[in-house]
Amino acid sequence: MKSFTLISGILITLLGVFFFANPTNLLAIVGWLFALVMLISGVSSLMVYFKRDNEKPLLLPTASEYHFHCFFGIILLSTSAWVLSGVAVTIIAWWLLVSAFTQGFQAYRQRQFGFSGQPALSIALICLVFGLLLFSAPFFSAFLIGRLVASLIIFAGVSVLSFSFRLW
């Protein structure tokens, strides 16, 4: 147990240092994971959407949001690592803007039916702000995201190392 935490802490820290030096590799991996989650989320949400009761009102923007999840997930999964590191931020920005539009429309519809649309409106505004930020400087955002995630990996590795030194 003691040697396992020491070895894993060293490996995680070295991986974080490697990704800190090469943020595009990390961004490509994060992009592929994000694409996989986006695709699975879109497919499962579409399945739930089409299995619903026919008596409920049809919200077309909700279904189209799930189609966009699937579409962007497939695009991101089919690109190479080099293209993905440059295109991932733009695709994520588009996804955030589409999500902002559909969440805003959903908040509007909820208010029409007498419900509080505040959570959906808050999500829409957050998605809109982050989408516009990613569009304004995609390469700087990619560099910043890569360095931030690499720093978190280094922090996790150092935390595991400090825990392993306490075990000794």
C-alpha positions in Angstrom: 0.0 0.0 0.0 2.8 2.4 0.9 4.7 1.8 -2.3 1.6 2.0 -4.5 0.7 5.5 -3.3 4.3 6.6 -3.7 4.6 5.3 -7.2 1.2 6.6 -8.3 2.0 10.0 -6.8 5.3 10.2 -8.7 3.5 9.1 -12.0 0.7 11.5 -11.6 3.1 14.4 -10.9 5.3 13.5 -13.9 2.1 13.3 -16.1 1.1 16.7 -14.9 4.5 18.1 -15.6 4.4 16.6 -19.1 1.0 18.0 -19.8 2.0 21.4 -18.4 4.9 21.4 -21.0 2.5 20.2 -23.7 -0.9 21.7 -23.1 -2.2 20.7 -26.6 -1.9 17.0 -25.8 -3.9 17.5 -22.7 -6.5 19.5 -24.5 -6.8 16.8 -27.2 -7.4 14.2 -24.4 -9.9 16.4 -22.6 -11.6 17.1 -25.9 -12.0 13.4 -26.7 -13.4 12.7 -23.2 -15.7 15.7 -23.5 -16.9 14.5 -26.9 -17.5 11.0 -25.5 -19.5 12.4 -22.6 -21.4 14.8 -25.0 -22.3 12.0 -27.3 -23.4 9.6 -24.6 -25.4 12.4 -22.9 -27.1 13.4 -26.2 -28.0 9.8 -27.1 -29.4 9.0 -23.7 -31.4 12.2 -23.5 -32.8 11.6 -26.9 -33.9 8.1 -25.8 -35.6 9.5 -22.7 -37.2 12.3 -24.8 -38.7 10.0 -27.3 -40.0 7.6 -24.7 -42.0 10.3 -22.9 -45.8 10.4 -22.8 -47.4 12.0 -25.9 -49.7 14.1 -23.6 -46.8 16.3 -22.6 -46.2 19.4 -24.7 -43.5 19.0 -27.4 -40.5 21.2 -26.7 -38.6 21.2 -30.0 -35.6 23.3 -28.8 -35.0 20.6 -26.1 -34.9 17.8 -28.7 -32.7 19.9 -31.0 -30.3 20.5 -28.1 -29.9 16.7 -27.8 -29.3 16.5 -31.5 -26.6 19.1 -31.3 -25.0 17.2 -28.4 -24.8 14.1 -30.6 -23.6 16.1 -33.6 -20.8 17.9 -31.8 -19.8 14.7 -30.0 -19.4 12.8 -33.3 -17.4 15.7 -34.9 -15.0 15.9 -31.9 -14.6 12.1 -31.8 -13.7 11.9 -35.5 -10.9 14.5 -35.5 -7.2 14.0 -35.0 -5.3 15.1 -32.0 -3.7 18.1 -33.7 -6.9 19.3 -35.2 -8.8 18.6 -32.0 -6.5 20.8 -29.9 -7.3 23.7 -32.1 -10.9 23.0 -33.0 -12.0 21.7 -29.6 -12.3 25.2 -28.1 -14.4 26.4 -31.0 -16.7 23.4 -30.9 -17.1 23.8 -27.2 -17.9 27.5 -27.7 -20.5 26.6 -30.3 -21.9 24.0 -28.0 -22.1 26.5 -25.1 -23.9 29.1 -27.3 -26.4 26.5 -28.5 -27.0 25.4 -25.0 -27.4 29.0 -23.9 -30.1 29.5 -26.6 -32.0 26.4 -25.8 -31.8 26.9 -22.0 -33.0 30.5 -22.4 -35.9 29.3 -24.5 -36.7 26.6 -21.9 -36.7 29.3 -19.2 -39.1 31.4 -21.3 -41.4 28.4 -21.8 -41.3 27.6 -18.1 -42.3 31.1 -17.2 -45.2 30.9 -19.7 -46.5 27.8 -17.9 -46.2 29.5 -14.5 -43.0 27.8 -13.2 -39.8 29.5 -12.1 -37.4 29.6 -15.0 -34.6 31.0 -12.8 -32.3 27.9 -12.8 -32.5 27.5 -16.6 -32.0 31.2 -17.1 -28.9 31.1 -14.9 -27.5 28.2 -16.8 -28.2 30.0 -20.1 -26.4 33.1 -19.0 -23.4 31.2 -17.7 -23.2 29.2 -21.0 -23.5 32.5 -23.0 -20.7 34.2 -21.1 -18.3 31.3 -21.3 -19.2 30.6 -25.0 -18.5 34.2 -25.9 -15.2 34.2 -23.9 -14.1 31.0 -25.8 -15.0 32.6 -29.1 -13.1 35.8 -28.4 -9.7 34.1 -27.9 -9.8 30.4 -28.8 -6.0 29.7 -28.8 -5.4 31.6 -25.6 -8.3 29.8 -24.0 -6.9 26.4 -25.2 -3.5 27.3 -23.7 -5.1 28.5 -20.5 -7.4 25.4 -20.2 -4.4 23.1 -20.8 -2.2 24.8 -18.2 -5.0 24.9 -15.7 -5.9 21.2 -16.0 -2.1 20.3 -15.9 -1.7 22.4 -12.8 -4.6 20.5 -11.2 -3.0 17.1 -12.2 0.3 18.3 -10.6 -1.6 19.3 -7.5 -3.3 15.9 -7.3 0.1 14.2 -7.7 1.7 16.2 -5.0 -1.3 15.5 -2.7 -0.9 11.8 -3.3 2.9 12.1 -2.6 2.3 13.9 0.6 -0.2 11.3 1.7 2.3 8.5 0.9 5.0 10.2 3.0 2.6 10.3 5.9 2.1 6.5 5.5 5.9 5.9 5.9 
